[in-house]
Amino acid sequence: MEFFDYVAQKLKEKYPNITLKTTHYTGADFLPKLTAAMAAGSPPDLFVSYGGGQLQALVAEKQVADLTSLLSESWAKDLISDAAKASHTFGGKTYALPIELNTCWILINKKLFREAKVEIPTEAWTWDEFMNAIRNFKAHGIYPLTISGNAPRHMVYYLDYLIERIGGQERFIKTLNREPGYSFTDAVFVQAFQKFKELVDAEAFFPGAKAYGYMDAVRSFGRGEGAMLCIYTWVVVPILTDFPDFELDIMPFPTVPGGLGKADISGYTLGIAVAEKSKNKEAAFNFLRFMAQKDILVEYSKKTGNPIALNVELPPGTLNPVSQKAFDLAKVVKTFVYRKGTFMPPELGSKYEEVTSKIYAGLISPSEAAAAMESLAQQLKAQGKLPMW
C-alpha cells in the first residue's frame, strides 16, 4: 500500500534502527494466517485489530501486549476517545491503538435510481419502503442489490443491522453473555434471518453474485449490476478509483417499524496491536507513537481515503465527498451498531456467517439458522468461552 511505503521511509528518518516490513492478506485469509503464526510462536510484531471477540480470543491466549500504559502517555491524552478504544478494551486494559473509522451504509447508484424513478431518501426507509423500492427496480429491469455470494462476511452486514433494528442494541450482548431469558432462538433473531430471506425470496440480488467474492461484489456494483450495495465505507475509494464517473451516494439502512433499535450506524475502529511474543516490542511501541502524530494520521487519510478514528482535524478536501458525508454523519453517533461477527468468539462468528450463507443458498430456514447459533453458543458456554463481555 502507498501509505506504508511512505510511512516506512518517514519512520526510518526518525528511527534509523527500525525497518518496517508489511504483509497484506485478504479479509478471509487474515485471521487464520495470524492465529497460525501465533500458535507457531512466530507472530508479526504488529498486526491489524478489528477488536471484539476476535481480539479478545487472542488476549485470552496471552498473545497480545497490553497497551494501557503506552496509551496513557501524554501524546495520547486528548487523541484517543473511550469510544474509539471500546472494542479493543477488555477488563479495563486496552490492546490496540485505534486508527481508522469505518461505517456501513447502503451505497447507491444514483443513475439507476433515476432510471427506476426511485427517489433517493433523505432519511432511512422503513423496511416496507425498502421492499417497495426493490419491486420498483425489478419492474424497470434493474437488479436492486448485489452481494458477495461466495463471501459470507459480507452477507452478515444485513443481519448486523436487522438484529439491532428489531431487538435493540443491548439484546445481542445479553444473548451473547448468556443472560437468563435470552437465546439466539428468540423471535428477534429468527425475524432478522427471516427478513434477510425476504430479500432472497424476492430475487433482489444480482444472480451472478452467487459466485462473487468480496471485491467481486464491489466491482459488480461499480459496473451497475445492482442499484444498491450494503457495505463499509472503505470500499468507496476503490469504487471511485476504478469507476471515476460513477454517481455514488449513501443512505442509512432501513428501520423496522415496531422494532426497538434506533436508526444508528454500524461501525468499527480498525486498530494496530502488538504481539506479546514480539522480539521487537519496544520498536513496535515506537511505531505506534510515530503513527499517532498528526501529520502521519493526516497522510494516512489522504493516501487511503478513509477517515481516522482519532481526535485529529483533517484539512478540507482530505476525503472524497462520499467518505466525508459518511464521516460527518458518523461523528454524531454516540454508540455504533455492533459488527456482530467480530464481537463474537471466532467459532460463533464463523457459524453466524455459515448459517447466513445457507439461508442465501436456500439450504436452511431462519429458525434452523437461529437454532444452530444457539446450539453452538451453549457449547461455548460449557467450554468457558462465553460469556465474554
Secondary structure by P-SEA (a helix, b strand, c coil): caaaaaaaaaaaaacccbbbbbbbbcccaaaaaaaaaaaacccccbbbbcccaaaaaaaaaccccccccccccccccccccccccccccccccccccccbbbbbcccccaaaaaaaccccccccccaaaaaaaaaaaaaacccccccccccccccaaaaaaaaaaccccaaaaaaaacccccccccaaaaaaaaaaaaaaaacccccccccccaaaaaaaaaacccccccccccaaaaaaaacccccccccccccccccccccbbbbbbbbbbbbcccccaaaaaaaaaaaacaaaaaaaaaaaccccccccccccccccaaaaaaaaaaaacccccccccccccaaaaaaaaaaaaaaaaccccaaaaaaaaaaaaaaaaaacccccc
